[in-house]
Structures are given as structure tokens and as C-alpha cells.
């Protein structure tokens, strides 16, 4: 699998609100994990254009990330802006 335990802990430690490897529940860490997975699946689909199951999975992940960002935007706009800037999601 492309997502090892150490990589997940690194993502949670760098992007979570508590900046620890065990911060798996904060919206920031979940959005960062979704972003990593989306980037990985996007690269896969560039090589394998007809892989419809991966395409559907990618669409589901994008929807999950969107809903999580909408939640964060409703709850705390400053945290939302910080994670958007940190991950470079808006262009």
C-alpha cells in the first residue's frame, strides 16, 4: 500500500491542529490526508485513463474533502484559511 503508518504520522504531525502524530481526528489532519490520497490517485489516473473504479474513488475523496472543508469553514474561518494556504488548494 502507498500509505504507510510512518507517512500518515508525518502528515498528522505537520498538518494537524495539535501538531502530533496522534492527532488523527482534527479536520486539518483529515483534509491533509485526503489531499495526499487525491494527489496519488490523480497521478495513477494520468497513466490509466480507463480505470473507472479509481475514478469513482477519486470523486468520492474529493467530495469528502469538500464536505470537511465546508464544515471547517462554518466552524472556524481562520483555521479554514490556514489549511487552504498551507496545502495550496486554491489558485
N, C-alpha and C positions, 0 to 999 in steps of 0.2 A: 504494500500500500504506500502511497505517496505521502501520507500524513502521519509521521511518526510521533511518538509521545514527546520526544525532546523538542520537535518543531512546534507542536501545539503549546508546550510550556513556554517556549520562546515568544510565540505570538501573544499569549496571555500576559506574559511579563512585560512586554513592550507596549501593548495597546490597552490593557485593562485599566480600570479606574484605580485599583489598589496597587498596580504595578507589581503583582506577584504571580507566580506560576499557577497558583491555585485559584485565581480569580477567573473562574470559568463562566460565571453567571451574569456578569455585567454586560449591558448592551454593547459597550465599546469593544469588549473582547470577542463577543459573538459576531459583530459586524466585521471585525478584522479577520476572523476565521472564515466567514463566508466569502470575504473578498479574496483571500488566498485560494480557496477552493474554486471560485469563479474564474480566476486567472488561469488556474491549472486546466480546468475543463475547456476554456476558450482556446488554449494552445492545442489541446487534443482535437478540438473540432476544426481547427485550421488544417490539420493533416487528414482528418477523417470526416469529410463533409457529409457523408450519408449515414452517420451514426445517430439515428433518431432517438434512441433511448438516452444517450448522453445529452442530446439537445434538449430533451424534455427535462432531464435532471438539472441542467443549467438554468432553464427558465424557472424552475421551482426555486432554486437557490437565489436567483435574482429577486424573485417575489418575496422570499423570506427576508432577505437583506433590506428590501424596500420597506416592508412592514416594520422591521426592527428600527430602521432609521426614522420612520414616521412616528413610532412610539417615543423614541428618544427626543424627537423634535417637539412633541406635545409636552413631555415631562420637563425637559431642561434644554432650552435652545442653545445655551453656551456649550454644553457637552456635545450637542449635535454638531455645532460649527467646528469644534475642536477635532472631532473624529473625521469629519469630512475633509478638513485641511490636512490632518495627519496622514490619511490614506490617499489623498488626492483623487477623490471620487468625482468632484465637479470640475468641469473645464470651461 
